[in-house]
Structure formats: C-alpha cells, structure tokens
Amino acid sequence: MVQDPDGGGPAPTPPNSSGISRRRVWEILGVAAALAGVVIGVIQVWPDAPFTLQDWRKEVNAACAQTQGDLDEAARDANDALAGLSEAYSQGTATEENFVATGNLFYKLAGLQNKQAGDIGRVRTPSTSADETESVVDNMRDADRTLYRAAEKLRQVNAENAQKKLNEFDALSQSFNRKADEVNQQLEELGAHHCLPAVEAP
C-alpha cells in the first residue's frame, strides 16, 4: 500500500497513463461485458425471418436443377428403348431380355424422380401457400409410384403375357403423364420451373 507522503494514510490509486484509475477500467470492462451478453441473448431469441414463397421457389428450382440433366437423359433413354421395343414387338423379334432392359431404364428414371421429390420435400414450407407446396411433393411421389409400377410391368413380360403387360404399361404410363402434367402445372402456378418429363406411349 502506498503511504501518503504527508502521513495522512494510504495514497489514492495512481491514475494510469490516460488518467483513469484501474478500478474504473475494470468497471467499464464489466459494463461492456454485460452489454455484450444482453446483445447476444437478444440475437439468440430474435425470431428468424419468415420463409416466403419466393424463397421456396428459389430452393425448389435449385433442387430440380441438380437432377434435371440426369432426369431428362434418363427419360430420353427410356423412351428411345420403348420405341425400339415396340417396333421389335410388332415385328415379332422382341425378346424377354428386351422387355426387362427397357423396364430397367424406366426404373432408373423413376429412381431419379424419387430423388428429386425427396430433394424438394426437404425444402422448408413457406409461410404462405403451405398446402399448395406440400401438395406438389405428394403428387410427385404419387407420380413416381405409378412410374415404378409401369416399369415393373415391362420386367414381368414373358411369351404368354406380352400384350397384356404392354397394355398395362400403356395405361400406367398415361396415368403417370397426367400426374406429371399436374405437378408441372402446380409448379408453374407457384412460380417454379417444370421438373417432370413425359413418358412416350408404346
């Protein structure tokens, strides 16, 4: 403890180079820390900005774009194989292997569409149009299930049931196209891009 040179007790704490006592510095630092804690607390409880329909459109378009190239290519491959299969069948040269191979291409297409539906399904629901955006995903999954069933018809073909399975495939592919059109129309009405391709009839 520093003594007062005049003998009057302890000398006051000498100021620092700025003329502020150490005690005062610690008081200022304490107040600053308290204010920082309040600011951090306010930020943590501050509500997130609403997720709008415009935000949803951007994320859905981005999700579609990730798989759109592969999806369009798979649709072309499947439709081209189906056209070749139909011609071979009309000429009596189609084999069971041809049917299975074409069915596998439609399975691949359905798998890509299933991934796309999953990607879109993970997009947050907007603060408005919640029912409409959730309906898009539900209808995409319904269309996808229809396409899987159509693919399976081709994979089940044998010498005795070929025409029956082709007729069933045709009915399911038309059903898929109607559902895909509905999904694409919903996306358009919500301001997003089309996602689903069409399946050609055999």
C-alpha positions as CSV (number, residue, x, y, z in Angstrom):
1,M,0.0,0.0,0.0
2,V,1.4,3.4,-0.9
3,Q,1.5,5.8,2.0
4,D,0.6,9.4,1.7
5,P,3.8,11.4,1.9
6,D,2.1,13.8,4.3
7,G,1.3,10.9,6.7
8,G,-2.4,11.1,6.2
9,G,-3.0,7.4,5.3
10,P,-2.9,5.5,2.1
11,A,-2.4,7.4,-1.0
12,P,-5.1,7.2,-3.7
13,T,-4.6,4.7,-6.5
14,P,-2.4,6.5,-9.1
15,P,-4.1,7.0,-12.4
16,N,-3.0,5.2,-15.5
17,S,-1.5,7.0,-18.4
18,S,-4.9,8.1,-19.6
19,G,-5.8,9.5,-16.2
20,I,-8.3,6.7,-15.4
21,S,-7.9,4.5,-12.3
22,R,-7.5,0.8,-12.6
23,R,-10.7,0.3,-10.7
24,R,-12.6,2.5,-13.2
25,V,-11.2,0.5,-16.1
26,W,-12.5,-2.8,-14.6
27,E,-15.9,-1.2,-14.0
28,I,-16.1,-0.1,-17.7
29,L,-15.0,-3.6,-18.8
30,G,-17.6,-5.2,-16.7
31,V,-20.4,-3.0,-18.1
32,A,-19.2,-3.7,-21.6
33,A,-19.3,-7.5,-21.0
34,A,-22.7,-7.2,-19.6
35,L,-24.0,-5.3,-22.6
36,A,-22.4,-7.8,-24.9
37,G,-24.2,-10.6,-23.1
38,V,-27.5,-8.8,-23.5
39,V,-26.9,-8.3,-27.2
40,I,-26.0,-12.0,-27.7
41,G,-29.1,-13.0,-25.8
42,V,-31.4,-10.8,-27.9
43,I,-29.8,-12.2,-31.1
44,Q,-30.4,-15.8,-30.0
45,V,-34.1,-15.2,-29.2
46,W,-34.8,-13.0,-32.2
47,P,-37.2,-14.8,-34.5
48,D,-36.0,-16.0,-37.9
49,A,-37.2,-14.1,-40.9
50,P,-40.2,-15.8,-42.5
51,F,-39.5,-18.3,-45.2
52,T,-41.5,-16.9,-48.1
53,L,-43.0,-18.4,-51.3
54,Q,-40.2,-16.7,-53.2
55,D,-37.6,-18.4,-51.1
56,W,-39.4,-21.7,-51.7
57,R,-39.3,-21.1,-55.5
58,K,-35.6,-20.5,-55.5
59,E,-34.8,-23.6,-53.4
60,V,-37.1,-25.8,-55.4
61,N,-35.7,-24.6,-58.7
62,A,-32.2,-25.3,-57.4
63,A,-33.3,-28.8,-56.2
64,C,-34.7,-29.6,-59.6
65,A,-31.7,-28.3,-61.4
66,Q,-29.4,-30.7,-59.5
67,T,-31.0,-33.7,-61.1
68,Q,-32.7,-32.3,-64.2
69,G,-29.9,-33.1,-66.6
70,D,-29.8,-36.7,-65.5
71,L,-33.5,-37.0,-65.4
72,D,-34.0,-35.7,-68.9
73,E,-31.3,-38.0,-70.2
74,A,-32.9,-41.0,-68.4
75,A,-36.3,-40.1,-69.9
76,R,-34.8,-40.0,-73.4
77,D,-33.0,-43.3,-73.0
78,A,-36.2,-45.0,-71.6
79,N,-38.4,-43.5,-74.3
80,D,-36.0,-44.5,-77.1
81,A,-35.7,-48.0,-75.7
82,L,-39.5,-48.2,-75.6
83,A,-39.9,-47.1,-79.2
84,G,-37.3,-49.7,-80.3
85,L,-39.1,-52.4,-78.2
86,S,-42.5,-51.5,-79.7
87,E,-41.1,-51.8,-83.2
88,A,-39.4,-55.1,-82.4
89,Y,-42.6,-56.4,-80.8
90,S,-44.7,-55.5,-83.9
91,Q,-42.2,-57.4,-86.0
92,G,-42.2,-60.4,-83.7
93,T,-38.5,-60.1,-82.8
94,A,-38.7,-58.7,-79.2
95,T,-37.2,-60.9,-76.5
96,E,-37.9,-61.1,-72.8
97,E,-34.5,-59.5,-72.3
98,N,-35.6,-56.5,-74.4
99,F,-38.6,-56.0,-72.1
100,V,-36.5,-56.3,-68.9
101,A,-33.8,-54.0,-70.2
102,T,-36.4,-51.3,-71.1
103,G,-38.2,-51.8,-67.8
104,N,-34.8,-51.3,-66.0
105,L,-34.4,-47.9,-67.8
106,F,-37.8,-46.8,-66.5
107,Y,-36.8,-48.0,-63.1
108,K,-33.8,-45.7,-63.4
109,L,-36.0,-42.8,-64.4
110,A,-38.3,-43.5,-61.5
111,G,-35.4,-43.5,-59.1
112,L,-34.1,-40.1,-60.3
113,Q,-37.6,-38.7,-59.9
114,N,-37.8,-40.2,-56.4
115,K,-34.6,-38.4,-55.5
116,Q,-35.9,-35.2,-57.0
117,A,-39.1,-35.5,-54.9
118,G,-37.0,-36.1,-51.8
119,D,-34.9,-33.0,-52.5
120,I,-38.0,-30.9,-53.0
121,G,-39.6,-32.4,-49.9
122,R,-36.7,-31.2,-47.8
123,V,-37.3,-27.6,-48.7
124,R,-38.9,-25.7,-45.9
125,T,-42.6,-25.0,-46.0
126,P,-43.2,-21.3,-46.8
127,S,-45.2,-19.1,-44.5
128,T,-47.8,-18.8,-47.2
129,S,-49.2,-21.4,-49.7
130,A,-48.2,-24.2,-47.4
131,D,-50.9,-26.6,-48.6
132,E,-50.1,-26.0,-52.2
133,T,-46.4,-26.6,-51.8
134,E,-46.9,-29.7,-49.8
135,S,-49.3,-31.0,-52.4
136,V,-46.6,-30.7,-55.1
137,V,-44.4,-33.2,-53.2
138,D,-47.3,-35.5,-52.5
139,N,-48.3,-35.6,-56.2
140,M,-44.6,-36.1,-57.3
141,R,-44.4,-39.1,-55.1
142,D,-47.7,-40.4,-56.4
143,A,-46.5,-40.0,-60.0
144,D,-43.2,-41.7,-59.1
145,R,-45.0,-44.7,-57.6
146,T,-47.0,-45.0,-60.8
147,L,-43.9,-45.0,-62.9
148,Y,-42.3,-47.7,-60.8
149,R,-45.4,-49.8,-61.3
150,A,-45.2,-49.2,-65.1
151,A,-41.6,-50.3,-65.2
152,E,-42.4,-53.4,-63.3
153,K,-45.0,-54.4,-66.0
154,L,-42.2,-54.5,-68.6
155,R,-40.0,-56.5,-66.3
156,Q,-42.7,-59.2,-65.9
157,V,-43.2,-59.9,-69.6
158,N,-43.0,-63.4,-70.9
159,A,-44.0,-65.1,-74.2
160,E,-47.6,-65.7,-72.9
161,N,-48.4,-62.3,-71.4
162,A,-46.6,-59.8,-73.5
163,Q,-49.6,-58.0,-75.0
164,K,-51.4,-57.9,-71.6
165,K,-48.3,-56.4,-69.9
166,L,-47.8,-53.8,-72.7
167,N,-51.5,-52.8,-72.3
168,E,-51.0,-52.4,-68.5
169,F,-47.8,-50.4,-69.1
170,D,-49.6,-48.1,-71.5
171,A,-52.4,-47.4,-69.0
172,L,-49.9,-46.7,-66.2
173,S,-47.7,-44.5,-68.4
174,Q,-50.7,-42.4,-69.4
175,S,-51.6,-42.1,-65.8
176,F,-48.1,-41.0,-65.0
177,N,-48.2,-38.4,-67.7
178,R,-51.4,-37.0,-66.4
179,K,-49.9,-36.8,-62.9
180,A,-46.7,-35.3,-64.2
181,D,-48.6,-32.6,-66.1
182,E,-50.5,-31.8,-62.9
183,V,-47.3,-31.5,-60.9
184,N,-45.7,-29.3,-63.6
185,Q,-48.8,-27.1,-63.7
186,Q,-48.7,-26.8,-59.9
187,L,-45.0,-25.7,-60.0
188,E,-45.8,-23.2,-62.7
189,E,-48.7,-21.7,-60.7
190,L,-46.3,-21.4,-57.8
191,G,-43.7,-19.6,-59.9
192,A,-41.3,-22.5,-60.2
193,H,-39.9,-24.4,-63.2
194,H,-41.3,-27.7,-64.6
195,C,-39.5,-30.8,-63.3
196,L,-41.1,-34.0,-64.6
197,P,-40.7,-35.3,-68.1
198,A,-43.3,-37.3,-70.1
199,V,-43.3,-41.0,-71.0
200,E,-44.0,-42.0,-74.6
201,A,-46.7,-44.5,-75.3
202,P,-45.6,-47.9,-76.7
